[in-house]
């Protein structure tokens, strides 16, 4: 590097101050003898009501706080779709809605069975308990953790009618986060939000209480990572060099000059399921052929980096409301419905979110009618079998990556989604909804066959914004997993990843709280070394 470029050294450098990164930094700096620097590309959320007010979350989509990644053209899905990825302290916990779930024990136990030793439900449930202050009953819940989790108050009369309609359709009212997986049931969500409407994001919960109070913690915002640094490092296109990660190179706020931060012990990448594989690949860790094609020198040939992209694809079915809908809400999406589409399942394969607002961001452009006074159900596939990729567009860190989810390339996902549209209609047709459900606006009553329903889904579906699995952990001898169960990047030293990208597969529920749990466990594993 040219002389005069600032370089600072800390014990640990956390690249990305998001849902897991904020947790890692806060927990590590509980030890006053440990120094941590967080390098975050986005701005701070401190004092910013655009971020902090949970009821404003939908305005953040495609805003200046959003990396706003387009998807590659989809053979069997909606090519207009965009992946919202947060560009702000707190990451997607500062950006998406705040639906709070413990992952099903069956999912975590399957993680462990896949070679992720130490990640079973027995290992992870105590971490959920540690992180939360939960108002729900049960001895398993935490009462003194940093994250406020509370049950949505039942103030929406259309939502209350919907729960009665679910019961009439054979889906009982069943509370969530009881320690038992809900395979078929519906209820008001639990949300990570304070009673005054402030989101209990990772930044609000973990960083705000200690910012300016811990001299061993430095949070630097507005710094976009360019690449990771290694000992004996050379130009990023020069081929194999060192094996120990020593820091990160970033673009300074003037958008011209470069800075570096170095780590005496470890670097923790926590940039999310799209940007973590991007940063690793820019740093020479990824599929060798792809890296060479992009002009990036290969440090570690790791085919699993950027592979195995999994998501919760989401459809929408919307009705005009016969009565005025609510004009205030905790977050406008307050009820969840789980269902099984075939017998014998131990986890739900279908989930709905109920919205007390119109959700026409993908239907209106296709000619479907809309209205200000509407409600909707959004069926999503909880264990999608369609797998995609994240790839570099070029060796330039400023270029958006190629995000190719390959939605609905597996027949299972098509079957579950079309089943979901029919089940949504069955629920809305029950007597308790007679005073609420008016005309079906999208897809409309004329779409009845499997072919018609999927044609509608194919051109209008969205995502629940839950990409995961792109730098997944696995057994130490599993060549397909870039990480070992301690979240260490295989083939180098001094480097871990902690965010939703590490998941062996995406759990059946909204993953925000599980991503915080990953941050908790990462910090524990680092402190144990």
HELIX and SHEET records of a PDB file:
HELIX    1   1 UNK A   21  UNK A   28  1                                   8    
HELIX    2   2 UNK A   49  UNK A   52  1                                   4    
HELIX    3   3 UNK A   54  UNK A   60  5                                   7    
HELIX    4   4 UNK A   91  UNK A   94  5                                   4    
HELIX    5   5 UNK A  105  UNK A  113  1                                   9    
HELIX    6   6 UNK A  121  UNK A  131  1                                  11    
HELIX    7   7 UNK A  157  UNK A  168  1                                  12    
HELIX    8   8 UNK A  202  UNK A  202  1                                   1    
HELIX    9   9 UNK A  203  UNK A  207  3                                   5    
HELIX   10  10 UNK A  272  UNK A  282  1                                  11    
HELIX   11  11 UNK A  288  UNK A  293  1                                   6    
HELIX   12  12 UNK A  364  UNK A  366  5                                   3    
HELIX   13  13 UNK A  411  UNK A  428  1                                  18    
HELIX   14  14 UNK A  431  UNK A  433  5                                   3    
HELIX   15  15 UNK A  450  UNK A  460  1                                  11    
HELIX   16  16 UNK A  500  UNK A  502  5                                   3    
HELIX   17  17 UNK A  512  UNK A  527  1                                  16    
SHEET    1   A 6 UNK A 217  UNK A 220  0                                        
SHEET    2   A 6 UNK A  36  UNK A  39  1                                        
SHEET    3   A 6 UNK A   7  UNK A  15  1                                        
SHEET    4   A 6 UNK A 258  UNK A 269  1                                        
SHEET    5   A 6 UNK A 245  UNK A 251 -1                                        
SHEET    6   A 6 UNK A 224  UNK A 230 -1                                        
SHEET    1   B 5 UNK A 217  UNK A 220  0                                        
SHEET    2   B 5 UNK A  36  UNK A  39  1                                        
SHEET    3   B 5 UNK A   7  UNK A  15  1                                        
SHEET    4   B 5 UNK A 258  UNK A 269  1                                        
SHEET    5   B 5 UNK A 495  UNK A 497  1                                        
SHEET    1   C 2 UNK A  69  UNK A  70  0                                        
SHEET    2   C 2 UNK A  82  UNK A  83 -1                                        
SHEET    1   D 3 UNK A 132  UNK A 134  0                                        
SHEET    2   D 3 UNK A 147  UNK A 151  1                                        
SHEET    3   D 3 UNK A 190  UNK A 191 -1                                        
SHEET    1   E 6 UNK A 185  UNK A 188  0                                        
SHEET    2   E 6 UNK A 333  UNK A 339 -1                                        
SHEET    3   E 6 UNK A 350  UNK A 355 -1                                        
SHEET    4   E 6 UNK A 374  UNK A 381 -1                                        
SHEET    5   E 6 UNK A 317  UNK A 321 -1                                        
SHEET    6   E 6 UNK A 437  UNK A 442 -1                                        
SHEET    1   F 2 UNK A 285  UNK A 286  0                                        
SHEET    2   F 2 UNK A 300  UNK A 301  1                                        
SHEET    1   G 2 UNK A 313  UNK A 314  0                                        
SHEET    2   G 2 UNK A 462  UNK A 463 -1                                        
SHEET    1   H 2 UNK A 389  UNK A 391  0                                        
SHEET    2   H 2 UNK A 402  UNK A 404 -1                                        
END                                                                             
